[in-house]
Amino acid sequence: MKLAIDSSVFISHLGQNDEFSSDSKLFFTTIFEQKEKIIIPTLIIAETLTILRQQNHPSLKPIYKTFNDFNIIDLDSKFLEKFVNLLLKQHTNMKTSDLAIAATAKFNESTLITWDRKILTSAKSICPILTPKQYIEQTKSN
Amino acid sequence: MIRTQIYLPEEVHSNLQKLANRKGTTLSKLVREGAKTVLEKNYGKMTPQLKALKFLANYPDDLRVKLSESAVKLVRKQRD
C-alpha cells in the first residue's frame, strides 16, 4: 500500500500530549515494519514544520532532513492541470489545502492517512482514506 | 529507469569504457553499479525512505514537544 501522510499524524507523533500520540507512534512503527511506500506533498512538510516551530520544537532540521528522504510531491503546474480537471469533474466544499492533499493522494494512487475528522469525511469521495488506527487494524487483520 | 546526464573526468570515462569492454558490459552498467555502492555505503542495506521511517518510529520521547491547544485542535478537527 502506498500512503500519503497528513500533517495531523506527524504533529501528533512529534508531540507528547495529544490523545492520538501513542497511536501515531504505533503507526510509524507499523509502517516501518511493513516497509510501506510513503509520499508527502510539499504542503504537508511546510505545514508540519510551521506548527512544530510554533510549538518551539527543538529539532526541526533533522525532521526536515528526514522528510527529504521520502518521496516528496511538488504542487507544480503538472499537478495544477490534474487538479483543475478534478475540480471540473467533481463538486466539493473542501478547503483548498484539504482538497490539494486529497488530490495528491488520488493522483499518486495512495491512501491518505489522517487524524483530521473533517477531511476524513470530506475526502472520502476523492481518495481512499484511513486514520492511523484504522490502518493498524487493517494491517493486523491481513 | 530514469535517464540522466552526468559529467565524468576524461580519464575516468576512458578507464570505465576500457573496463566495460574488458568485462563485456556497458559503461552505464558500471556507473549504476558504482552509484549503488555509494548508496549502500551511506545508507547500508536500507533505502533512504526506510531509514527515515526508522528515525520516526524510534523518535525519542524527550524530543517530543508539548502541543498547544491550537495544535491539538488541528490534529483532531481540521487544519488552518
Backbone of each chain as ProteinMPNN parsed JSONL, in Angstrom:
{"seq_chain_A": "MKLAIDSSVFISHLGQNDEFSSDSKLFFTTIFEQKEKIIIPTLIIAETLTILRQQNHPSLKPIYKTFNDFNIIDLDSKFLEKFVNLLLKQHTNMKTSDLAIAATAKFNESTLITWDRKILTSAKSICPILTPKQYIEQTKSN", "coords_chain_A": {"N_chain_A": [[0.841, -1.194, 0.0], [0.509, 2.228, -0.825], [1.174, 5.183, 0.926], [-0.103, 8.407, 1.807], [0.804, 10.735, 4.048], [-0.773, 12.765, 6.407], [-0.358, 16.066, 7.878], [-1.462, 16.158, 10.437], [-0.943, 13.689, 11.534], [1.85, 13.579, 11.698], [2.288, 15.738, 13.45], [0.92, 14.955, 15.735], [2.455, 12.708, 16.348], [4.986, 13.778, 16.851], [4.511, 15.352, 18.953], [3.599, 15.382, 22.477], [1.341, 15.323, 24.075], [-1.073, 14.736, 22.951], [-4.198, 13.099, 22.427], [-3.957, 11.17, 20.509], [-1.298, 10.597, 20.281], [0.091, 8.203, 21.146], [-1.014, 6.256, 19.499], [-0.197, 7.252, 17.065], [2.526, 6.898, 17.249], [2.683, 4.104, 17.298], [1.693, 3.675, 14.778], [3.788, 4.66, 13.119], [5.777, 2.834, 13.776], [4.608, 0.536, 12.78], [4.359, 1.069, 9.988], [7.013, 1.2, 9.345], [7.863, -1.425, 9.845], [6.295, -2.7, 7.967], [7.38, -1.728, 5.703], [6.268, 0.297, 4.086], [5.452, 2.32, 1.197], [5.929, 5.768, 1.032], [4.408, 8.901, 0.399], [4.808, 12.416, 0.418], [3.202, 15.436, 0.259], [4.497, 18.679, -0.608], [3.199, 20.721, 0.694], [2.34, 19.582, 3.1], [4.744, 19.208, 4.428], [5.601, 21.856, 4.774], [3.504, 22.804, 6.36], [3.602, 21.102, 8.641], [6.19, 21.675, 9.653], [5.933, 24.399, 10.185], [4.008, 24.436, 12.232], [5.297, 22.902, 14.189], [7.443, 24.569, 14.693], [6.125, 26.7, 15.848], [5.476, 25.496, 18.197], [7.829, 25.5, 19.444], [9.608, 23.383, 18.828], [12.49, 21.362, 19.375], [14.117, 20.17, 17.394], [14.034, 20.792, 14.488], [15.544, 20.743, 12.107], [16.695, 18.064, 11.76], [14.268, 16.76, 11.391], [13.293, 17.929, 9.068], [15.276, 17.058, 7.305], [14.733, 14.367, 7.375], [12.187, 14.286, 6.203], [12.943, 14.884, 3.632], [13.944, 12.505, 2.731], [11.803, 11.049, 1.975], [9.362, 10.357, -0.619], [8.801, 13.211, -2.1], [6.111, 15.209, -3.105], [5.648, 17.629, -5.417], [3.693, 20.599, -5.607], [3.102, 21.47, -8.44], [2.975, 22.847, -11.836], [2.088, 20.699, -13.377], [0.683, 19.218, -11.547], [-1.314, 21.064, -11.028], [-2.752, 21.088, -13.398], [-4.006, 18.57, -13.411], [-5.438, 18.926, -11.1], [-7.245, 20.941, -11.729], [-8.782, 19.578, -13.611], [-9.945, 17.72, -11.913], [-11.482, 19.414, -10.3], [-13.31, 20.301, -12.175], [-14.675, 17.998, -12.739], [-15.739, 17.153, -10.314], [-17.833, 18.264, -7.723], [-17.067, 20.023, -4.775], [-16.98, 20.958, -1.303], [-14.709, 21.293, 0.061], [-11.856, 22.666, 1.868], [-9.254, 24.505, 0.232], [-6.596, 23.648, 0.829], [-7.043, 21.14, 2.023], [-8.259, 19.802, -0.086], [-6.213, 19.863, -1.974], [-4.367, 18.162, -0.793], [-5.787, 15.742, -0.601], [-6.198, 15.351, -3.314], [-3.57, 15.026, -4.188], [-2.998, 12.558, -3.009], [-4.826, 11.006, -4.439], [-3.925, 11.318, -7.155], [-1.52, 10.016, -6.981], [-2.141, 7.459, -6.478], [-2.569, 6.68, -3.762], [-3.255, 5.955, -0.279], [-4.763, 8.141, 1.905], [-3.637, 9.136, 5.066], [-4.866, 10.239, 8.046], [-5.656, 12.201, 11.008], [-7.468, 14.095, 11.04], [-10.667, 15.032, 11.514], [-12.493, 16.316, 9.887], [-11.495, 16.19, 7.258], [-11.462, 13.45, 6.992], [-14.078, 12.791, 6.54], [-14.834, 14.454, 4.383], [-13.019, 13.915, 2.296], [-13.496, 11.421, 1.38], [-14.762, 10.89, -1.032], [-12.836, 11.476, -2.816], [-10.313, 10.133, -2.475], [-8.896, 6.972, -1.226], [-9.092, 6.709, 2.31], [-7.834, 6.698, 5.65], [-7.654, 6.484, 9.262], [-4.668, 6.531, 11.332], [-5.07, 4.519, 13.234], [-7.078, 2.91, 12.097], [-5.62, 2.017, 9.91], [-3.662, 0.446, 11.202], [-5.273, -1.534, 12.35], [-6.306, -2.682, 10.044], [-3.965, -3.666, 8.89], [-3.217, -5.567, 10.789], [-5.275, -7.404, 10.528], [-4.843, -8.478, 8.051]], "CA_chain_A": [[0.0, 0.0, 0.0], [1.254, 3.49, -0.817], [0.483, 6.058, 1.877], [0.157, 9.854, 1.89], [0.587, 11.009, 5.481], [-1.189, 14.143, 6.671], [0.384, 16.761, 8.944], [-2.053, 15.851, 11.75], [-0.297, 12.471, 12.04], [3.22, 13.954, 12.082], [2.267, 16.616, 14.629], [0.517, 14.122, 16.862], [3.574, 11.818, 16.669], [6.139, 14.534, 17.357], [4.068, 15.997, 20.186], [3.53, 14.376, 23.546], [0.155, 15.358, 24.925], [-2.298, 14.592, 22.192], [-4.821, 11.8, 22.716], [-3.59, 10.213, 19.467], [0.169, 10.468, 20.189], [0.58, 6.824, 21.254], [-1.431, 5.544, 18.274], [0.651, 7.733, 15.959], [3.825, 6.239, 17.434], [2.49, 2.718, 16.855], [1.518, 3.741, 13.325], [5.097, 4.779, 12.464], [6.472, 1.545, 13.964], [3.979, -0.438, 11.878], [4.698, 1.302, 8.57], [8.43, 0.852, 9.192], [7.916, -2.891, 9.744], [5.631, -3.099, 6.715], [8.158, -1.115, 4.612], [5.312, 0.961, 3.193], [5.951, 3.444, 0.405], [5.325, 6.991, 1.566], [4.539, 10.148, -0.355], [4.454, 13.592, 1.234], [3.107, 16.686, -0.505], [5.3, 19.779, -0.048], [2.327, 21.489, 1.59], [2.344, 18.906, 4.409], [6.037, 19.48, 5.071], [5.566, 23.263, 5.199], [2.522, 22.933, 7.449], [4.11, 20.406, 9.834], [7.339, 22.404, 10.21], [5.439, 25.674, 10.728], [3.347, 24.186, 13.519], [6.312, 22.467, 15.166], [8.209, 25.778, 15.055], [5.27, 27.466, 16.773], [5.495, 24.777, 19.49], [9.239, 25.528, 19.855], [10.202, 22.049, 18.72], [13.949, 21.557, 19.41], [14.94, 19.55, 16.337], [13.365, 20.938, 13.187], [16.423, 20.4, 10.973], [16.684, 16.612, 11.492], [12.94, 16.358, 10.885], [13.243, 18.359, 7.668], [16.145, 16.138, 6.55], [14.004, 13.095, 7.283], [11.141, 14.473, 5.186], [13.587, 14.872, 2.317], [14.223, 11.13, 2.321], [10.575, 10.455, 1.434], [9.015, 10.794, -1.971], [8.102, 14.499, -1.947], [5.309, 15.538, -4.277], [5.542, 19.081, -5.595], [2.443, 21.145, -6.144], [3.619, 22.228, -9.583], [1.996, 23.103, -12.904], [1.501, 19.415, -13.803], [-0.338, 18.921, -10.525], [-2.411, 22.027, -11.203], [-3.572, 20.665, -14.542], [-4.851, 17.462, -12.942], [-6.286, 19.488, -10.046], [-8.332, 21.649, -12.415], [-9.663, 18.532, -14.162], [-10.709, 17.165, -10.791], [-12.466, 20.44, -9.915], [-14.355, 20.359, -13.197], [-15.454, 16.758, -12.693], [-16.319, 16.851, -9.012], [-18.137, 19.419, -6.879], [-16.679, 19.788, -3.384], [-16.942, 22.135, -0.422], [-13.49, 21.181, 0.873], [-10.897, 23.78, 1.841], [-8.26, 24.316, -0.84], [-5.451, 22.851, 1.294], [-7.514, 19.757, 2.196], [-8.502, 19.232, -1.417], [-4.9, 19.672, -2.617], [-3.737, 16.983, -0.188], [-6.56, 14.567, -1.042], [-5.94, 15.196, -4.749], [-2.212, 14.463, -4.302], [-3.125, 11.121, -2.712], [-5.53, 10.379, -5.58], [-3.084, 11.296, -8.355], [-0.397, 9.105, -6.752], [-2.737, 6.159, -6.112], [-2.197, 6.448, -2.369], [-4.273, 6.08, 0.76], [-4.462, 9.274, 2.779], [-3.698, 8.793, 6.487], [-5.068, 11.488, 8.786], [-6.49, 12.231, 12.213], [-8.343, 15.255, 10.848], [-12.034, 14.499, 11.389], [-13.215, 16.942, 8.785], [-11.006, 15.644, 5.982], [-11.835, 12.031, 6.965], [-15.415, 12.699, 5.946], [-14.973, 15.156, 3.104], [-12.131, 13.432, 1.218], [-13.863, 10.032, 1.023], [-15.15, 10.775, -2.445], [-11.671, 11.796, -3.657], [-9.255, 9.115, -2.394], [-9.03, 6.108, -0.046], [-8.632, 7.471, 3.486], [-7.882, 5.941, 6.91], [-6.897, 7.034, 10.394], [-3.575, 5.601, 11.635], [-5.616, 3.385, 13.982], [-7.741, 2.03, 11.122], [-4.559, 1.397, 9.115], [-3.044, -0.597, 12.038], [-6.248, -2.633, 12.453], [-6.369, -3.322, 8.724], [-2.71, -4.41, 8.694], [-3.253, -6.739, 11.684], [-6.238, -8.407, 10.052], [-4.384, -9.076, 6.776]], "C_chain_A": [[0.883, 1.254, 0.0], [0.474, 4.478, 0.045], [0.893, 7.526, 1.718], [-0.184, 10.246, 3.32], [0.317, 12.489, 5.701], [-0.398, 14.749, 7.841], [-0.165, 16.431, 10.333], [-1.36, 14.638, 12.374], [1.141, 12.784, 12.498], [3.216, 14.773, 13.374], [1.906, 15.813, 15.882], [1.682, 13.224, 17.31], [4.732, 12.574, 17.322], [5.783, 15.369, 18.586], [3.86, 14.946, 21.258], [2.208, 14.354, 24.298], [-1.151, 15.281, 24.145], [-2.875, 13.206, 22.461], [-4.407, 10.73, 21.697], [-2.085, 9.927, 19.413], [0.644, 9.016, 20.236], [0.172, 6.002, 20.034], [-0.57, 5.97, 17.087], [2.015, 7.054, 16.022], [3.746, 4.793, 16.928], [2.337, 2.657, 15.331], [2.877, 3.791, 12.62], [5.92, 3.489, 12.628], [5.934, 0.53, 12.958], [4.385, -0.195, 10.421], [6.189, 1.036, 8.303], [8.565, -0.666, 9.006], [7.346, -3.381, 8.411], [6.382, -2.598, 5.475], [7.235, -0.444, 3.584], [5.994, 2.072, 2.393], [5.192, 4.69, 0.836], [5.486, 8.126, 0.565], [4.14, 11.293, 0.576], [4.378, 14.818, 0.329], [3.92, 17.796, 0.173], [4.491, 20.595, 0.969], [2.31, 20.907, 3.01], [3.64, 19.208, 5.158], [6.039, 20.905, 5.611], [4.65, 23.428, 6.414], [3.052, 22.321, 8.753], [5.247, 21.204, 10.477], [6.904, 23.74, 10.82], [4.837, 25.457, 12.118], [4.362, 23.764, 14.582], [7.164, 23.655, 15.622], [7.424, 26.602, 16.065], [5.231, 26.811, 18.162], [6.916, 24.746, 20.07], [9.884, 24.141, 19.859], [11.725, 22.181, 18.604], [14.716, 21.004, 18.215], [14.259, 19.59, 14.968], [14.237, 20.463, 12.021], [16.477, 18.897, 10.712], [15.342, 16.14, 10.939], [12.817, 16.737, 9.412], [14.092, 17.427, 6.787], [15.443, 14.805, 6.341], [12.916, 13.181, 6.22], [11.734, 14.366, 3.778], [13.901, 13.471, 1.806], [12.976, 10.417, 1.802], [10.362, 10.95, 0.008], [8.173, 12.071, -1.867], [7.367, 14.84, -3.242], [5.13, 17.054, -4.36], [4.159, 19.48, -6.096], [2.834, 22.067, -7.299], [2.545, 22.385, -10.671], [1.354, 21.81, -13.426], [0.386, 19.008, -12.838], [-1.566, 19.798, -10.758], [-3.35, 21.612, -12.341], [-4.539, 19.541, -14.123], [-5.873, 17.969, -11.928], [-7.495, 20.189, -10.676], [-9.311, 20.644, -13.023], [-10.548, 17.922, -13.08], [-11.82, 18.133, -10.37], [-13.638, 20.472, -10.9], [-15.276, 19.141, -13.14], [-16.284, 16.639, -11.416], [-16.597, 18.109, -8.193], [-17.739, 19.091, -5.447], [-16.69, 21.088, -2.594], [-15.678, 22.141, 0.433], [-12.654, 22.449, 0.793], [-9.836, 23.468, 0.784], [-7.125, 23.4, -0.382], [-5.846, 21.383, 1.479], [-7.669, 19.075, 0.842], [-7.17, 18.946, -2.129], [-4.232, 18.402, -2.081], [-4.457, 15.698, -0.619], [-6.289, 14.291, -2.529], [-4.551, 14.597, -4.977], [-2.25, 12.963, -4.046], [-3.768, 10.408, -3.898], [-4.606, 10.231, -6.802], [-1.919, 10.308, -8.227], [-0.852, 7.723, -6.265], [-2.367, 5.748, -4.688], [-3.414, 6.532, -1.452], [-3.854, 7.223, 1.674], [-4.651, 8.852, 4.233], [-3.797, 10.088, 7.273], [-5.859, 11.265, 10.073], [-7.565, 13.313, 12.066], [-9.774, 14.789, 10.548], [-12.756, 15.044, 10.171], [-12.799, 16.327, 7.438], [-11.371, 14.15, 5.848], [-13.197, 11.835, 6.307], [-15.414, 13.265, 4.524], [-14.133, 14.569, 1.962], [-12.483, 12.026, 0.734], [-14.178, 9.859, -0.454], [-13.962, 11.033, -3.389], [-10.665, 10.638, -3.682], [-9.545, 8.156, -1.236], [-8.446, 6.828, 1.171], [-8.839, 6.657, 4.766], [-7.247, 6.765, 8.032], [-5.716, 6.081, 10.614], [-4.075, 4.338, 12.346], [-6.293, 2.387, 13.029], [-6.703, 1.298, 10.275], [-3.939, 0.223, 9.897], [-3.975, -1.809, 12.124], [-6.317, -3.416, 11.138], [-5.132, -4.186, 8.471], [-2.71, -5.684, 9.529], [-4.144, -7.835, 11.116], [-5.8, -9.071, 8.737], [-3.306, -10.143, 6.996]], "O_chain_A": [[1.873, 1.33, 0.728], [-0.744, 4.597, -0.088], [2.066, 7.844, 1.523], [-1.327, 10.105, 3.753], [1.069, 13.35, 5.246], [0.152, 14.03, 8.676], [0.589, 16.425, 11.305], [-1.207, 14.565, 13.594], [1.585, 12.316, 13.546], [4.025, 14.542, 14.273], [2.511, 15.977, 16.941], [1.873, 13.004, 18.506], [5.377, 12.063, 18.237], [6.647, 16.012, 19.183], [3.936, 13.749, 20.98], [1.976, 13.441, 25.091], [-2.2, 15.71, 24.624], [-2.132, 12.253, 22.695], [-4.492, 9.534, 21.978], [-1.637, 9.115, 18.603], [1.509, 8.63, 19.45], [0.932, 5.144, 19.585], [-0.252, 5.161, 16.215], [2.587, 6.682, 14.998], [4.636, 4.325, 16.218], [2.791, 1.713, 14.685], [3.106, 3.068, 11.65], [6.665, 3.104, 11.728], [6.693, -0.234, 12.362], [4.715, -1.138, 9.702], [6.577, 0.693, 7.186], [9.287, -1.13, 8.123], [7.842, -4.337, 7.815], [6.071, -2.985, 4.349], [7.408, -0.604, 2.376], [6.968, 2.678, 2.84], [3.97, 4.67, 0.985], [6.545, 8.298, -0.039], [3.247, 11.149, 1.411], [5.369, 15.196, -0.296], [4.013, 17.835, 1.4], [5.026, 21.088, 1.963], [2.272, 21.647, 3.993], [3.632, 19.433, 6.368], [6.425, 21.143, 6.756], [4.996, 24.116, 7.374], [2.966, 22.929, 9.82], [5.27, 21.389, 11.694], [7.438, 24.162, 11.845], [5.124, 26.202, 13.055], [4.296, 24.209, 15.728], [7.558, 23.738, 16.786], [7.99, 27.136, 17.019], [4.985, 27.477, 19.167], [7.177, 24.058, 21.057], [10.612, 23.784, 20.785], [12.215, 23.006, 17.833], [15.884, 21.351, 18.043], [13.954, 18.554, 14.377], [13.741, 19.859, 11.071], [16.324, 18.476, 9.566], [15.291, 15.226, 10.115], [12.301, 15.963, 8.605], [13.69, 17.057, 5.684], [15.542, 14.192, 5.278], [12.743, 12.255, 5.427], [11.109, 13.83, 2.863], [14.1, 13.265, 0.609], [13.067, 9.317, 1.257], [11.071, 11.823, -0.491], [6.977, 12.012, -1.58], [7.936, 14.767, -4.331], [4.535, 17.672, -3.477], [3.545, 18.782, -6.903], [2.886, 23.287, -7.146], [1.37, 22.093, -10.45], [0.205, 21.826, -13.867], [-0.678, 18.533, -13.235], [-2.703, 19.331, -10.692], [-4.568, 21.765, -12.254], [-5.726, 19.572, -14.446], [-7.016, 17.512, -11.894], [-8.624, 20.043, -10.207], [-10.525, 20.837, -12.958], [-11.728, 17.646, -13.296], [-12.952, 17.721, -10.116], [-14.793, 20.645, -10.513], [-16.467, 19.219, -13.439], [-17.389, 16.096, -11.431], [-15.702, 18.929, -7.991], [-18.037, 18.004, -4.953], [-16.445, 22.168, -3.132], [-15.578, 22.891, 1.404], [-12.714, 23.202, -0.179], [-9.563, 22.305, 0.487], [-6.732, 22.485, -1.106], [-5.078, 20.485, 1.134], [-7.265, 17.927, 0.653], [-7.019, 17.923, -2.797], [-3.606, 17.658, -2.836], [-3.821, 14.7, -0.958], [-6.168, 13.138, -2.942], [-4.374, 13.756, -5.858], [-1.621, 12.186, -4.765], [-3.315, 9.341, -4.312], [-4.52, 9.159, -7.4], [-1.395, 9.823, -9.229], [-0.071, 6.939, -5.726], [-1.916, 4.629, -4.441], [-4.448, 7.1, -1.804], [-2.722, 7.261, 2.156], [-5.682, 8.286, 4.596], [-2.915, 10.941, 7.181], [-6.611, 10.3, 10.214], [-8.467, 13.413, 12.898], [-10.055, 14.232, 9.486], [-13.522, 14.342, 9.511], [-13.64, 15.994, 6.603], [-11.563, 13.649, 4.74], [-13.433, 10.846, 5.612], [-15.922, 12.643, 3.591], [-14.494, 14.708, 0.794], [-11.862, 11.5, -0.19], [-13.897, 8.817, -1.048], [-14.067, 10.837, -4.6], [-10.219, 10.211, -4.747], [-10.346, 8.477, -0.358], [-7.411, 7.486, 1.062], [-9.872, 6.014, 4.947], [-6.411, 7.633, 7.781], [-5.748, 4.946, 10.14], [-3.58, 3.238, 12.101], [-6.101, 1.177, 13.144], [-6.867, 0.12, 9.957], [-3.718, -0.853, 9.34], [-3.539, -2.953, 11.991], [-6.378, -4.646, 11.131], [-5.225, -5.282, 7.917], [-2.273, -6.74, 9.072], [-3.831, -9.023, 11.202], [-6.336, -10.113, 8.362], [-2.82, -10.737, 6.033]]}, "seq_chain_B": "MIRTQIYLPEEVHSNLQKLANRKGTTLSKLVREGAKTVLEKNYGKMTPQLKALKFLANYPDDLRVKLSESAVKLVRKQRD", "coords_chain_B": {"N_chain_B": [[13.597, 2.92, -15.271], [15.439, 5.986, -14.881], [16.429, 8.468, -17.126], [19.454, 10.212, -17.115], [21.843, 12.941, -17.15], [25.312, 13.032, -16.804], [28.507, 14.462, -15.869], [31.74, 13.26, -16.462], [35.184, 13.01, -15.485], [37.651, 13.026, -18.074], [39.59, 10.962, -17.96], [38.48, 9.139, -16.158], [36.196, 8.42, -17.542], [37.323, 7.233, -19.83], [38.75, 5.093, -18.687], [36.653, 3.678, -17.53], [35.251, 2.932, -19.801], [37.119, 1.24, -21.009], [37.231, -0.787, -19.085], [34.616, -1.687, -19.207], [34.576, -2.756, -21.809], [36.422, -4.79, -21.493], [35.123, -6.387, -19.635], [32.915, -7.09, -20.994], [30.611, -5.629, -20.749], [28.51, -2.692, -20.219], [29.247, 0.852, -20.146], [27.315, 2.312, -18.817], [26.18, 0.376, -17.124], [28.291, -0.076, -15.37], [28.492, 2.436, -14.158], [26.028, 2.515, -12.869], [26.387, 0.437, -11.069], [28.417, 1.521, -9.5], [27.059, 3.714, -8.407], [25.187, 2.403, -6.854], [26.843, 1.228, -4.971], [27.795, 3.498, -3.625], [25.413, 4.394, -2.471], [24.803, 2.25, -0.766], [26.944, 2.407, 0.936], [26.41, 4.738, 2.283], [23.788, 4.462, 3.255], [23.567, 1.858, 4.125], [21.937, -1.28, 3.919], [19.476, -0.325, 3.849], [16.914, 1.647, 2.282], [16.811, 5.232, 1.605], [14.261, 6.095, 2.335], [13.315, 4.098, 4.048], [15.096, 4.347, 6.08], [14.402, 6.856, 6.987], [11.855, 6.304, 7.937], [12.529, 4.605, 10.014], [13.852, 6.377, 11.677], [11.701, 8.013, 12.442], [10.019, 6.107, 13.637], [11.499, 5.426, 15.841], [11.599, 7.734, 17.295], [12.836, 9.816, 19.835], [11.339, 10.135, 23.092], [11.995, 12.331, 24.704], [12.384, 14.374, 22.942], [9.988, 15.094, 22.029], [7.469, 17.57, 21.748], [5.429, 19.595, 23.969], [2.193, 20.043, 23.007], [0.368, 22.908, 21.947], [-2.954, 24.204, 22.631], [-4.067, 24.99, 20.166], [-2.625, 23.486, 18.324], [-3.303, 20.905, 19.032], [-5.986, 21.034, 18.459], [-5.841, 21.263, 15.743], [-4.859, 18.768, 15.028], [-6.987, 17.129, 15.788], [-9.378, 18.162, 14.735], [-9.439, 20.024, 12.343], [-7.351, 21.424, 9.718], [-5.649, 24.669, 9.446]], "CA_chain_B": [[14.844, 3.666, -15.044], [15.382, 7.405, -15.241], [17.574, 8.89, -17.927], [20.063, 11.423, -16.55], [23.104, 13.298, -17.795], [26.355, 13.369, -15.821], [29.833, 14.772, -16.413], [32.816, 12.46, -15.875], [36.505, 13.404, -15.954], [38.007, 12.246, -19.279], [40.33, 9.747, -17.615], [37.53, 8.198, -15.541], [35.338, 7.938, -18.636], [38.1, 6.346, -20.69], [39.036, 3.862, -17.95], [35.394, 2.933, -17.384], [34.942, 2.355, -21.119], [38.05, 0.112, -21.192], [36.788, -1.843, -18.173], [33.357, -2.219, -19.757], [34.934, -3.591, -22.954], [37.107, -5.993, -20.996], [34.158, -7.243, -18.924], [31.786, -7.388, -21.878], [29.406, -4.959, -20.225], [28.418, -1.318, -20.722], [29.677, 1.914, -19.236], [26.145, 2.635, -17.988], [26.04, -0.64, -16.066], [29.342, 0.162, -14.369], [28.129, 3.649, -13.408], [24.913, 2.132, -11.981], [26.988, -0.379, -10.008], [29.129, 2.461, -8.628], [26.06, 4.509, -7.692], [24.599, 1.505, -5.851], [27.844, 1.075, -3.906], [27.801, 4.748, -2.846], [24.19, 4.413, -1.663], [24.917, 1.243, 0.302], [27.949, 2.905, 1.886], [25.79, 5.805, 3.081], [22.526, 4.078, 3.881], [23.528, 0.437, 4.449], [21.034, -2.011, 3.027], [18.173, 0.355, 3.883], [16.698, 2.77, 1.375], [16.656, 6.476, 2.372], [12.919, 6.187, 2.904], [13.201, 3.173, 5.182], [15.905, 4.949, 7.141], [13.583, 7.954, 7.513], [10.782, 5.691, 8.735], [13.153, 4.09, 11.242], [14.092, 7.565, 12.509], [10.419, 8.44, 13.02], [9.499, 5.045, 14.502], [12.287, 5.414, 17.09], [11.79, 9.129, 17.709], [12.936, 9.82, 21.307], [10.268, 10.833, 23.832], [12.43, 13.613, 25.269], [12.384, 15.415, 21.904], [8.595, 15.434, 21.684], [7.087, 18.826, 22.4], [4.065, 19.712, 24.495], [1.438, 20.763, 21.981], [-0.574, 23.931, 22.428], [-4.38, 23.942, 22.344], [-4.361, 25.154, 18.743], [-2.035, 22.366, 17.586], [-4.134, 19.728, 19.337], [-7.231, 21.236, 17.717], [-5.548, 20.981, 14.339], [-4.739, 17.321, 14.87], [-8.263, 16.426, 15.976], [-10.542, 18.647, 13.977], [-9.146, 20.443, 10.968], [-6.192, 22.292, 9.532], [-5.948, 26.107, 9.377]], "C_chain_B": [[14.69, 5.112, -15.492], [16.643, 7.789, -16.001], [18.144, 10.176, -17.318], [21.415, 11.691, -17.223], [24.14, 13.645, -16.728], [27.658, 13.691, -16.541], [30.864, 13.914, -15.688], [34.15, 13.025, -16.345], [36.913, 12.476, -17.105], [38.658, 10.905, -18.938], [39.395, 8.685, -17.022], [36.659, 7.583, -16.631], [36.07, 6.901, -19.486], [38.386, 5.016, -19.988], [37.785, 3.008, -17.765], [35.037, 2.229, -18.697], [35.816, 1.128, -21.379], [37.6, -1.084, -20.337], [35.514, -2.507, -18.704], [33.649, -3.16, -20.925], [35.543, -4.92, -22.49], [36.111, -6.969, -20.35], [32.979, -7.65, -19.8], [30.49, -6.791, -21.364], [29.352, -3.534, -20.795], [28.892, -0.329, -19.662], [28.526, 2.283, -18.284], [26.0, 1.666, -16.825], [27.065, -0.423, -14.963], [29.017, 1.389, -13.516], [26.998, 3.327, -12.42], [25.433, 1.335, -10.792], [27.676, 0.527, -8.983], [28.15, 3.268, -7.786], [25.446, 3.684, -6.563], [25.551, 1.343, -4.662], [27.863, 2.316, -3.006], [26.566, 4.798, -1.929], [24.283, 3.44, -0.496], [25.904, 1.694, 1.37], [27.3, 3.925, 2.829], [24.55, 5.369, 3.836], [22.501, 2.637, 4.378], [22.588, -0.239, 3.466], [19.67, -1.314, 2.965], [18.085, 1.465, 2.851], [16.598, 4.043, 2.215], [15.292, 6.562, 3.047], [12.746, 5.298, 4.129], [13.982, 3.718, 6.375], [15.121, 6.087, 7.808], [12.455, 7.408, 8.383], [11.321, 5.155, 10.059], [13.38, 5.241, 12.229], [12.789, 7.991, 13.208], [9.868, 7.394, 13.99], [10.223, 5.042, 15.857], [12.489, 6.821, 17.651], [11.777, 9.228, 19.243], [11.862, 10.672, 21.992], [10.71, 12.21, 24.322], [12.51, 14.726, 24.216], [10.961, 15.791, 21.471], [8.191, 16.689, 22.439], [5.664, 18.755, 22.941], [3.298, 20.561, 23.484], [0.475, 21.77, 22.605], [-1.998, 23.51, 22.059], [-4.655, 23.964, 20.839], [-3.791, 23.99, 17.912], [-2.851, 21.1, 17.797], [-5.436, 19.805, 18.537], [-7.007, 20.871, 16.245], [-5.467, 19.477, 14.079], [-6.124, 16.669, 14.863], [-9.345, 16.868, 15.0], [-10.217, 18.999, 12.539], [-7.955, 21.369, 10.899], [-6.634, 23.743, 9.419], [-6.716, 26.465, 8.122]], "O_chain_B": [[13.896, 5.414, -16.383], [17.762, 7.483, -15.588], [17.401, 11.117, -17.039], [22.038, 10.79, -17.785], [23.873, 14.463, -15.847], [27.887, 13.254, -17.668], [30.87, 13.843, -14.459], [34.253, 13.479, -17.485], [36.568, 11.295, -17.113], [38.342, 9.869, -19.522], [39.499, 7.5, -17.337], [36.416, 6.376, -16.639], [35.529, 5.846, -19.817], [38.284, 3.95, -20.595], [37.841, 1.78, -17.831], [34.583, 1.085, -18.701], [35.346, 0.113, -21.894], [37.589, -2.226, -20.795], [35.364, -3.728, -18.651], [33.051, -4.231, -21.029], [35.235, -5.995, -23.005], [36.226, -8.186, -20.489], [32.145, -8.46, -19.394], [29.414, -7.368, -21.521], [30.068, -3.214, -21.744], [28.932, -0.626, -18.468], [28.744, 2.533, -17.098], [25.735, 2.068, -15.692], [26.761, -0.563, -13.778], [29.237, 1.387, -12.304], [27.004, 3.801, -11.284], [24.989, 1.522, -9.659], [27.543, 0.338, -7.774], [28.377, 3.484, -6.595], [25.214, 4.187, -5.464], [25.126, 1.323, -3.507], [27.938, 2.203, -1.783], [26.66, 5.192, -0.767], [23.89, 3.763, 0.625], [25.73, 1.405, 2.554], [27.607, 3.966, 4.021], [24.289, 5.854, 4.937], [21.519, 2.222, 4.991], [22.462, 0.186, 2.318], [18.82, -1.66, 2.144], [19.073, 2.146, 2.579], [16.328, 3.962, 3.413], [15.174, 7.036, 4.176], [12.118, 5.687, 5.114], [13.574, 3.565, 7.526], [15.168, 6.26, 9.026], [12.136, 7.971, 9.43], [10.656, 5.239, 11.091], [13.142, 5.113, 13.43], [12.779, 8.288, 14.403], [9.317, 7.74, 15.035], [9.636, 4.7, 16.884], [13.439, 7.068, 18.394], [10.825, 8.78, 19.883], [11.525, 11.766, 21.54], [9.911, 13.146, 24.358], [12.685, 15.894, 24.564], [10.764, 16.691, 20.655], [8.522, 16.858, 23.612], [4.823, 17.992, 22.465], [3.715, 21.67, 23.152], [-0.141, 21.517, 23.641], [-2.207, 22.581, 21.278], [-5.357, 23.107, 20.302], [-4.396, 23.565, 16.927], [-3.066, 20.321, 16.869], [-5.925, 18.805, 18.012], [-7.859, 20.26, 15.599], [-5.939, 18.98, 13.056], [-6.406, 15.785, 14.055], [-10.125, 16.055, 14.505], [-10.68, 18.33, 11.616], [-7.59, 22.016, 11.881], [-7.826, 24.032, 9.31], [-7.045, 27.632, 7.912]]}, "name": "protein", "num_of_chains": 2, "seq": "MKLAIDSSVFISHLGQNDEFSSDSKLFFTTIFEQKEKIIIPTLIIAETLTILRQQNHPSLKPIYKTFNDFNIIDLDSKFLEKFVNLLLKQHTNMKTSDLAIAATAKFNESTLITWDRKILTSAKSICPILTPKQYIEQTKSNMIRTQIYLPEEVHSNLQKLANRKGTTLSKLVREGAKTVLEKNYGKMTPQLKALKFLANYPDDLRVKLSESAVKLVRKQRD"}
